[in-house]
Amino acid sequence: MNKKRLIVGLTLTLFTLLLSACGSKEAGTAEAPKSNATENVGVLGTIKSSGTINIGIEGAYPPFNYYDDKNELVGFDVDITNELAKRMGVKANFVATPWDSIIAGLLSKKYDIILSSMAITDARKQKVDFTDPYYHTGAQLFIPTSSTITNPTDINGRKIGASIGTTFEKKANELGAVLVTYKNDMLSFQDMASGRVEGVITDRGVGARMIKEHQYPFKPIGEPLLKDAAGIALNKNEDALREELNKYLGEMLKDGTYEQISKKWFDQDIR
């Protein structure tokens, strides 16, 4: 074999091997998985990087969420939120918002989620997404003890109060009541005490707590008018955030933390 040809052949072989090695290195780099991919998606990524989750909450719905005599935000929803934030490794920042504008605040991204005893309904699901339910409850008609109403569904033409933008409001309309809407239940119960409405439809736990705390001469009547499941609301297409919240809710339900919080406020497990 010619010496010159041998040298050329060896040079070409080495050059080919070098190119092949470089190609393999580049391909391997391109295919390397990204770390923490789920955590860096959308709103969840912002929450993790900032170390804070912003929560829309009404703050006028005892015992779920309300301001106590020290002007501190307390309640079942508040305790659930703080536990979720702790497990996510972030701080909870509550943004008190009137109920009738709370979804609008989420849509305009004033906060990341709503955790404020919001019932999961088809109408709301057209605007926002929900986590798995974190409790179940029922709508109850409350009336003065002196009332002549004997059936919670027989309120056609009766003046009935309910908080605006709630499933309670919708139910009162369905039953033909003369509806009076309020920004919160505290106002509706005050009006019932003054005789301005004949009854109030609200959550059975909320009504019972209101009667106990204020010594109102009211009572619940009959069976619940409807049953609701409450969920955490978040903006559409925030799948990573929803999965994270569902994960920690599930853990709380299994490890006894949820039951402990629930019994603190209701003396029972309301899941």
C-alpha positions as CSV (number, residue, x, y, z in Angstrom):
1,M,0.0,0.0,0.0
2,N,1.2,3.5,-0.9
3,K,2.4,5.3,2.3
4,K,0.7,8.5,1.2
5,R,-2.7,6.8,0.8
6,L,-2.3,5.1,4.3
7,I,-1.8,8.5,6.0
8,V,-4.8,10.0,4.2
9,G,-7.0,7.1,5.1
10,L,-6.0,7.2,8.8
11,T,-6.7,11.0,8.8
12,L,-10.2,10.6,7.4
13,T,-11.0,7.8,9.9
14,L,-9.9,9.9,12.8
15,F,-11.9,12.9,11.5
16,T,-15.0,10.8,11.2
17,L,-14.7,9.4,14.7
18,L,-14.3,13.0,16.1
19,L,-17.4,14.1,14.3
20,S,-19.4,11.1,15.6
21,A,-18.3,11.8,19.1
22,C,-19.3,15.4,19.0
23,G,-22.7,14.5,17.5
24,S,-23.4,12.0,20.3
25,K,-22.5,14.6,23.0
26,E,-24.8,17.2,21.5
27,A,-27.7,14.7,21.2
28,G,-27.3,13.6,24.8
29,T,-27.3,17.2,26.0
30,A,-30.5,18.0,24.1
31,E,-32.4,15.0,25.5
32,A,-31.4,15.6,29.2
33,P,-34.6,16.0,31.3
34,K,-35.3,19.4,32.9
35,S,-35.4,19.4,36.6
36,N,-38.5,20.6,38.6
37,A,-40.5,20.9,35.3
38,T,-43.8,20.6,37.0
39,E,-43.0,23.2,39.6
40,N,-42.0,25.8,37.0
41,V,-45.2,25.7,35.1
42,G,-47.6,28.7,35.1
43,V,-48.9,30.2,38.3
44,L,-47.4,27.3,40.4
45,G,-43.9,28.4,39.2
46,T,-44.6,32.0,40.2
47,I,-45.8,30.8,43.6
48,K,-42.7,28.7,44.2
49,S,-40.3,31.4,43.1
50,S,-41.9,34.1,45.1
51,G,-42.5,31.9,48.2
52,T,-46.1,33.2,48.5
53,I,-49.5,32.0,47.5
54,N,-52.2,34.7,47.3
55,I,-55.7,33.6,48.3
56,G,-59.0,35.3,47.7
57,I,-61.3,34.9,50.7
58,E,-64.5,36.6,51.8
59,G,-63.7,37.0,55.5
60,A,-67.4,37.3,56.5
61,Y,-68.6,33.7,56.6
62,P,-68.2,32.3,60.1
63,P,-67.1,29.8,61.1
64,F,-65.4,29.1,57.8
65,N,-63.7,32.5,57.4
66,Y,-64.2,35.7,59.4
67,Y,-62.5,38.4,61.5
68,D,-62.5,37.7,65.2
69,D,-62.6,40.3,68.0
70,K,-58.9,40.9,67.6
71,N,-59.5,41.7,63.9
72,E,-57.6,38.5,62.9
73,L,-58.7,36.4,60.0
74,V,-59.7,33.0,61.4
75,G,-61.9,30.0,60.5
76,F,-61.9,26.5,59.0
77,D,-61.0,27.8,55.5
78,V,-58.1,29.8,57.0
79,D,-56.7,26.8,58.8
80,I,-57.0,24.6,55.7
81,T,-55.2,27.2,53.6
82,N,-52.4,27.7,56.1
83,E,-51.8,23.9,56.2
84,L,-51.8,23.7,52.4
85,A,-49.3,26.6,52.2
86,K,-47.1,25.0,54.8
87,R,-46.9,21.7,52.8
88,M,-46.2,23.6,49.6
89,G,-43.3,25.4,51.4
90,V,-44.8,28.9,50.8
91,K,-46.4,31.7,52.8
92,A,-50.2,32.3,52.6
93,N,-51.3,35.8,51.8
94,F,-55.0,36.4,52.2
95,V,-56.8,39.0,50.1
96,A,-60.2,39.8,51.7
97,T,-62.7,40.3,48.9
98,P,-66.5,40.8,48.8
99,W,-68.3,37.7,47.7
100,D,-70.0,39.2,44.7
101,S,-66.6,40.2,43.1
102,I,-64.5,37.3,44.3
103,I,-64.4,35.3,41.0
104,A,-63.7,38.5,39.0
105,G,-60.7,39.1,41.3
106,L,-59.4,35.6,40.4
107,L,-60.0,36.1,36.7
108,S,-58.0,39.4,36.8
109,K,-55.3,37.6,38.7
110,K,-55.5,39.6,42.0
111,Y,-54.8,36.3,43.7
112,D,-53.8,32.8,42.7
113,I,-56.7,30.8,44.1
114,I,-60.0,31.2,46.0
115,L,-60.4,29.2,49.1
116,S,-63.6,30.6,50.6
117,S,-66.2,27.8,50.9
118,M,-67.1,28.1,47.2
119,A,-69.6,25.5,46.0
120,I,-68.7,23.7,42.8
121,T,-71.4,24.4,40.2
122,D,-71.7,24.0,36.5
123,A,-72.1,27.7,36.0
124,R,-68.9,28.5,37.9
125,K,-67.0,25.7,36.1
126,Q,-67.5,27.6,32.9
127,K,-65.3,30.4,34.2
128,V,-62.9,28.7,36.6
129,D,-61.5,25.3,37.5
130,F,-61.8,23.5,40.8
131,T,-59.8,21.1,42.9
132,D,-61.3,18.0,44.4
133,P,-64.0,18.9,47.0
134,Y,-62.6,19.7,50.4
135,Y,-65.9,19.5,52.2
136,H,-69.6,18.8,51.7
137,T,-72.5,20.8,53.2
138,G,-76.1,21.6,52.8
139,A,-78.3,24.7,52.3
140,Q,-80.8,25.2,55.2
141,L,-83.7,27.5,55.7
142,F,-83.6,29.4,59.0
143,I,-86.7,31.1,60.4
144,P,-87.7,32.9,63.6
145,T,-89.0,30.6,66.3
146,S,-92.4,32.4,66.0
147,S,-92.7,31.9,62.3
148,T,-95.7,30.3,60.7
149,I,-93.6,28.6,58.0
150,T,-93.8,24.9,58.4
151,N,-92.1,23.6,55.2
152,P,-88.7,24.8,53.9
153,T,-89.9,24.4,50.3
154,D,-93.2,26.2,50.8
155,I,-91.8,29.8,50.7
156,N,-93.5,31.0,47.5
157,G,-94.2,34.7,48.0
158,R,-92.3,34.8,51.3
159,K,-89.6,37.4,51.8
160,I,-86.4,35.4,52.1
161,G,-82.8,36.6,52.5
162,A,-79.7,35.1,50.9
163,S,-76.1,36.2,50.1
164,I,-75.7,37.5,46.6
165,G,-74.0,35.2,44.1
166,T,-74.6,32.0,46.0
167,T,-76.4,28.7,45.4
168,F,-78.7,29.8,48.3
169,E,-79.8,32.8,46.2
170,K,-80.5,30.5,43.3
171,K,-82.5,28.1,45.4
172,A,-84.7,30.9,46.9
173,N,-85.5,32.0,43.4
174,E,-86.4,28.5,42.3
175,L,-88.9,28.2,45.2
176,G,-90.6,31.4,44.3
177,A,-89.5,33.5,47.2
178,V,-89.4,37.3,47.2
179,L,-85.6,37.4,47.3
180,V,-83.6,40.0,49.3
181,T,-79.9,39.7,48.7
182,Y,-77.1,40.6,51.0
183,K,-73.3,40.9,50.8
184,N,-73.0,38.4,53.7
185,D,-75.0,36.3,56.2
186,M,-74.3,38.6,59.1
187,L,-76.4,41.3,57.4
188,S,-79.2,38.9,56.4
189,F,-79.5,37.5,60.0
190,Q,-79.6,41.1,61.4
191,D,-82.4,41.9,59.0
192,M,-84.3,38.8,60.1
193,A,-83.9,39.9,63.7
194,S,-85.4,43.2,62.7
195,G,-88.3,41.6,60.9
196,R,-87.3,42.8,57.4
197,V,-87.2,39.2,56.0
198,E,-89.1,36.1,57.1
199,G,-86.3,33.6,56.6
200,V,-82.7,33.2,55.5
201,I,-81.2,30.4,53.4
202,T,-77.6,29.7,54.1
203,D,-75.2,26.9,55.0
204,R,-76.5,24.9,57.9
205,G,-73.2,25.2,59.8
206,V,-73.0,28.9,59.3
207,G,-76.6,29.4,60.4
208,A,-76.2,27.3,63.5
209,R,-73.0,29.2,64.5
210,M,-74.7,32.6,63.9
211,I,-77.6,31.6,66.2
212,K,-75.3,30.4,68.9
213,E,-73.0,33.3,68.9
214,H,-75.7,36.0,68.8
215,Q,-78.4,34.3,70.7
216,Y,-80.9,34.8,67.9
217,P,-84.4,33.4,68.5
218,F,-84.1,31.5,65.2
219,K,-84.3,27.8,64.2
220,P,-83.5,25.6,61.2
221,I,-86.6,24.0,59.6
222,G,-86.8,20.7,57.7
223,E,-84.2,18.9,55.7
224,P,-81.5,20.7,53.7
225,L,-82.8,22.3,50.5
226,L,-79.7,21.2,48.6
227,K,-76.3,19.6,49.1
228,D,-73.1,21.3,48.0
229,A,-69.5,20.3,47.6
230,A,-67.0,23.1,48.2
231,G,-63.7,23.3,46.2
232,I,-60.7,25.5,45.7
233,A,-61.1,27.7,42.6
234,L,-58.3,28.5,40.3
235,N,-57.9,29.9,36.8
236,K,-58.4,27.7,33.8
237,N,-55.4,25.7,32.4
238,E,-53.4,25.8,35.7
239,D,-53.1,22.0,35.8
240,A,-49.8,21.9,37.7
241,L,-51.3,24.1,40.5
242,R,-54.5,22.0,40.7
243,E,-52.5,18.8,40.9
244,E,-50.3,20.2,43.7
245,L,-53.3,21.3,45.7
246,N,-55.1,18.0,45.2
247,K,-52.0,16.1,46.3
248,Y,-51.7,17.9,49.6
249,L,-55.5,17.9,50.2
250,G,-55.3,14.1,49.8
251,E,-52.5,13.8,52.3
252,M,-54.3,15.9,54.8
253,L,-57.4,13.8,54.5
254,K,-55.4,10.6,55.0
255,D,-53.0,11.6,57.9
256,G,-55.7,13.0,60.3
257,T,-54.8,16.7,59.9
258,Y,-58.0,17.5,58.1
259,E,-60.1,15.7,60.7
260,Q,-58.4,17.6,63.5
261,I,-59.1,21.0,61.8
262,S,-62.7,20.1,61.1
263,K,-63.4,19.0,64.7
264,K,-61.9,22.2,66.0
265,W,-64.6,24.2,64.2
266,F,-67.6,21.8,63.9
267,D,-67.0,19.0,66.4
268,Q,-67.3,16.6,63.5
269,D,-65.6,15.7,60.2
270,I,-67.3,17.6,57.4
271,R,-65.5,16.1,54.5
